Amino acid sequence: METFLQISGELLNGFSVSVMLFIFTLVFSLPLGLIICFLTTSKFTPVRAFSKIVVWILRGTPLMLQIFAIFYLPGLLKWFTWPQMNTGWKWFDSTFSTRFIAALVAFSINYAAYFSEIYRGGIQSIPYGQYEAGKVLGLNQSQVFFKVVFMQVIKRILPPMSNEIVTLIKDTALATSIGIVELIFSAKEFMVVDGLIWPLFYAGAFYLIFVGIITVLFNFIEKKLSYYKV
């Protein structure tokens, strides 16, 4: 029978994979979401229509289904098959597996779609007079956006963005569906092998602490930006 410290160590290893998935999803999805936002607001109708359809599909289907599609569909369509091996890239004591890469692709495009709508709502909520004021001052379009509008947009999108990021923390558990050894997968192993169910509830404490840290961080950022009254 595993001791509490041994179980804690195994869960910490699984949690490190969850954190890794969380961080890299943000790294890719935040800028990708901004690109998608610009595409969905493009004046070129075919690009705008196609982008909106893609966002509609990504937001309208379950993330788990998208993970399955990314991992299994290429093989079913005979495009390529994800090799069942590690990539050799390291993150502390964990190795990037091709399953992890597939999950990262699914998470990144899914959250990019959500972030793009948050970006769009924030940008379009800024009164047009702000843009006109910038032009009167002799600024070009990009200067108006980054020097006049950008910080106002950040202030407005911070609450919904923090909500999506908190959701992402919990959604990393879906990676277990394709056999990635993250936190929930590690906890379930104790239930299957040792008949212990309490590690599953213990795993919940890891999520709670992580969500608490992220919440405090965003509250701090919101206070720092509170002088941008919009």
N, C-alpha and C positions, 0 to 999 in steps of 0.2 A: 504494500500500500504506500502510495506517495505521501510524503510529509507536506505540511503547509508551505514550507520554504521551497520545496521542489516544485510544487504546483505554482507558486508565485513566480518562480523563475521561468517555467514554461510559458505561463501567461504573459510575462514580460517580453519574451521572445516573439510571441504572436502579436503582442501589442506594438512592437517595433515595426513589424510589417504593416500593420494598420496605419501607423503614423507615417511610414514611408509612402504608402498609397495616398494618404491624405495630402501630404506635402507636394508630391509630384503632380497630383491632380490639380491643385491650385496653380502650380507653376505653369502648367500647360493650358488650363481652362480659362484663367483670367484674361490673358492676352487674346486667346482664341475667341472668347466671348465678345471682346471689343471689336475684333475683325468681323464677326458675324453680325454684330450690331450695325456696323457701317454698311454691310451688304444688304441687310433687311431694310435699311433706310435709303438705299441707293436710288437715284433718279432714273436709273436704267431698269425698266420694268421687268425684263426677263430675269435679271440677277436678283432683283428684289422679290419677285414671285417665287423663284426657286429656293431662295434662302428662307423665306417664310414657311414654305412647305417642309423643308428640312427641320426647322425649329419646331413646327407643329408635330411632326413625327417623333422627334426626340423627347418633347415634353409630354406627348400623349401616350407613350408606351412605357411599360415598366422598365426600370433600369436593369433588373435581373434578366429580362428578355433581351435587352441590348447586349449584356455581357455574354449570354449564350450565343447571340447572333455573331458577335465579333470573334468568339473563340471557335464555334462549331461550323458556322455557315460557309466560310471559305473552303473548308474541306468537303462539305456536302456539295458545293457547287464546283468542286475540283479546281479551284483557283490555286490554293496552297493549303498545307496543313501545318499548324503550329507545332514545331518540334517539341517532343516531350523531354526537354533537357534544360539545364541552367545556362544562362547566358555567360556566366563567368564574372559579371559585374557584381561588385560587393557593396553592401550597406551595413556597416558594423559587422555583425556575425551572420547576417542574412545575405543570400544570393538572389539576384534578380532571376526569376524563372520566366520562361516564355508565357506561362499562364498569367504571371503578374503583369507582363507587358500587355497582354490582351485585355486584362481587366483595366489597366491604366488607360488604354485607348478608349474603352467604353465609358469609363468614368469621366475622362476629359471632354469628350464630345457631348456627353449628356449634360454635364454641368456648364459647359460653354454655352449651350442653348439657353439654360436658365439665366446665366449671367448676362447674356446678350439682351434679354428682355429687361433685366434690371437696369443695364446701361441705357437702353433706349428710353425707358421711362424717365430716368434721371435727366438725360440730355433734353428730351422734349418737354420736361417740366420747367425748364428755364425760360423765362419770358423773352420774347424776341427782342425787346427793348435792350436787353443786355448785349446782344450781338450788335445792334445798331449803335449803342454807346461806344463799343470798342472800335467800330469802323470810323466813328466821328473823331476818335483819338488818333486815327491814322494807322491802326493795327490791321494786318491782313487776317484772313480767315483762321489760319492755324494759330496765330498769336492771340486772337480773340478767344479761341477755345481754351488754350492752355493758360493764358494769363488772366482771363476774366471769368470764364465759365467753369473750368475744370474743378476748382476747389468747391464751388457751389454744388456741382454734380456729386462729388465725393461725399459731401455732407448729406445729401438727400438719399443717396443709394446705400449708405452705411448700414442702416437698420435692416433692410431686406437682404443685403449682402451677408451680414452677420448671421441672419437666420438660415440662409442657404449653406453657409459654411458649417454651422452647427449640424445641419441635416447631413452634410457630407461625412462628418465624423461618424455618425451612426450608420450611414449607408455603406461604409467600408466593410461592414459585416457581410454584405452581399457577395463579397469576393470569395467567400467560402463555397459558393455554389459551383465553382469550377476547380475546387480543390486547392485553393491558396491557403497556406498555413498561417492565417492571421489569428486575431484574438479569439473569435468565436469558434473557429476550427479547433484551436488548441484546447479550449474549454470542453468542447464536445468529445474530444478524444478521451478525456477522463471519464466521461459518462459511458462511453462505449467499452473502454478497456477495463476500468476499475469500478464501474457502476456508481460513480459519484456525480450527483447533479449540482451540488453547491458551487463547483467552479464556474458554472454558467452564470449564476447570480453574482459570484465574485467578479467575473469579467465585467458585469455592469458597473462596478465601482470604477474600473479603469475609464470607461466612457464618461461617467459622471464627473470625474476629476478633470479629464481632458476638456470636456464641455465647459466646466467651471472656469478653467484657465483661459479658454478662448473668449468666454463671456466677459470676464474681467478685463481682458486685453481690449476688446471692442468698446467696452464702457469707458476705458481710459482714453481711447482714440476719439470717441464721441465728445468727451469733455474737452480735449485739446482743440477740437474743431468747433466748439460751441460758439466761438466769436464770429463764425461765418453765419450770420443771421440771414436766412432766406425766406 
